[in-house]
Amino acid sequence: MILYHTGDREIINPDIHHGRKNADFGWGFYLTPDRDFTYRWARQNAVVNQYELDERGLRVQFFTRSDEWFQYIYNNRRGRDSLAADVVIGPIANDTIFDTVGIITSGYLKSEDALKLLMIGPIYTQVAIKTEKAASQLRFIASEKIERIADEQLRREQDAYWQAFAKEVDNIMKDENAAAPCGINDN
């Protein structure tokens, strides 16, 4: 499997303990198999690193956008990674997950409504290398310095995402207000 990691430098030997512990799939070294996504999201003066992962003998957990995926991310964002896997592969949660998780824990949003919000937008895949065993099977291929800023396509994609997000929030609020007893509105 060919994978990409964008950062501020060339990374020949990735450190699985370097990033945030409360990321989508917990502590690990994060990559993506989507070359176009990698280059679109690269900031000015970024370095795109390319690797090959040999998956043989590794415990690999695959997720799709589902309740199981949401619960795993929800737990990891709260620092509770309980999955025993060398590699976790699945969709990237959209940038609103911190807000969404906060709203859920405050009691303002039901889990099923949060999942609706997290389903919005295109699906991009992330791969988290979670163990030293998996890191040892990740072979550095090359790196490339990016000297340009992300293109117009990314801005349009983000604008479309926020419009769809706002529409879904409106739908959720309408459903909540319709379900409220007569004359009672939580606003």
N, C-alpha and C positions, 0 to 999 in steps of 0.2 A: 504494500500500500504506500503510495507516494503522498507525503504530507508537507504542509507549510506552516511556518511560525514567523510572525512579523514582530520585530522588536527594535531596539535601538542599537544593536550590535550583532555581529556574527556569533552564533552559539553552536560550537562544535560538540560539546558535551553538556547536554541539558541537565539542569538541576530540578528534580521533581519537587523539591521543598522550597523553591524560591518564591513562588507566587502566593496569592491570597489563599488562606485555608478555607474561607467561606465562599469560594467561587462555585459556579453551577454544579460541577461534578467533584467538588472538594479540592483538596490539595493535589497538585499535579502539574505536569508540563502540558500546555494546551496547544493544539495544532488544528489544522483543517485540511481536508482533502481537496477543497475547492480553490483552485489556483486563482480564478478570476476574483472571487471574494477576497482573497488575501491581498491582491494588488489594489483592489478598489478601496479597501479599508486602510491601506498603508499611508501613514502620514509622511509629510516631507522629511527627508533624511532618515527614513526607516531602512531597516535591513530585512529582507525576506530570506529566511533560511529554508532550505529544502532537505527533506529526509526521506528515508525508506524504512518502513516498519515491517519486520518479519513477525507475523502474528502467530506462527507455529508455537504451540506449547503454552500460550498465554490464555488467561481467563479474561474473555472479552464480553462486556455487557453492552448490548445494543438497546437504545431507546428510540421511540418515536414520540411525537407530541401526543401525550396521553396523560391520564391521571397519575399513573405510576411515575412517569417522567417528572411531572409537576411536583409530586410528593418528594422525590429524590432531591430535586433542586431546592425545594422549600426547606428540607432538613439540612442540606449542605449550607445554605445561606444562613442557617442558624448554628453552624458549626457541628452538625451531627451526621457525619458521613459513616454509614454503617455497612456499606457495600464492600464485599471482598472481591475485588476485580483488579487485574493488572492494567486493563485499558477500559475506558468507558467511551462509547461513541453515541452521539445523539444530537438533536437540535440545540442550537444556541437559544437561550431564553432571551426575549427582547429586553431592551434597556429599562423597561418599567418594572422589572421584577422586584426590585427593592421597594418601590412604592406599593406595588401590588401586595407583597408579603406584609408590609406595614399596615395596609388597609385591612387585610384579613385578620391579623392579630389584634387589631383594634375593634374588630367586630362589625365593621362597616360594609364588608364585602364577603359573600359566601364563597367557599372554595370553588364551586362549579362556575361562578361568575368570573373568578380570577382566571380559571383555565380558559374561558372564552377570550379574555383579554390577551392571554399568552399565546393563543392560536393565530393572532393577527400577524400579517406580514409574511415575507418569504421565509422559507426554511433553509437555514445554513447549518452545516454539520460541524461539530467540534469533536475532537478526539483528545481525551485526557490520558496521559501516560501517568499512572498512579504508583507504580512500583519500580524498584531498582531493576528487577528482572526485565520489565518491559522497556525501561530506558536503555538497558544493555542491548536490546534488539532493535534499537532505533539508530540507523546509520546516517550520519551527516553526508549529504551529497554536494551541496554548493550553497552560496549565498549571493544576494544581489542587493546593492544599495539603490534605494528609490529616492530620487531627488525632486519629485513632483508632488503636488498636493492632490488628494482624491478628486475624482472627476465629477461632472455635473450629474451623471447617472446616480451616484450615491445620494446627492442632495434630493433628487426627485424621488428616489426610493424612500428616503426618510420622511419627506413631506407626505407621500401617499400613506405611509405607515401611521403617522400621527392623525391624519384625517380618518382613517379606518378605526383607529383606537378611540377617537372622540365619538364617532358614530356608535360604536359598541357600548361605550359608557352610557350614552344617551338611551340606548335600547334597554340596558340593565336598569337604569333609573326609572324608565317608563314602566317596566315590568314590576319593579318594587312598589312604585306608587299605585299601580293597578291592583296589587295584592294587599295593599294596606286596608284596614277596616275603614268603613265610611267615615269621612270627616277627619281622619287622622293622617297626618303627613309628617314624616321624620325630619323635614327641612326646617 
